[in-house]
Amino acid sequence: MSSASGSREIKKHQDAIFQFLDSKNIKYFSKDITVSTDVKDEMRQKVGNPKALPPQVFNGTQYCGDYQAFFEAVEDGKPEKFFKL
């Protein structure tokens, strides 16, 4: 996540994921990539994309996907599969 995102789209996508998790009472932890470049670099390394932008979703150490993958999973009625629950 990015608390200082200049992009309304990124903020909207982050909020959609948080709202979904909250509505299902799924506990989560968010990491703010704006706190240090190390955190941002770690996210990009784990995702395997040096230009990846938030939101990127992980379940523990498992990479789940980005907002587009989340959106498609919800549309397909398979959010549990996306979140690896």
Order of alpha helices (4+ residues) and beta strands (2+ residues): alpha-alpha-beta-beta-alpha-alpha
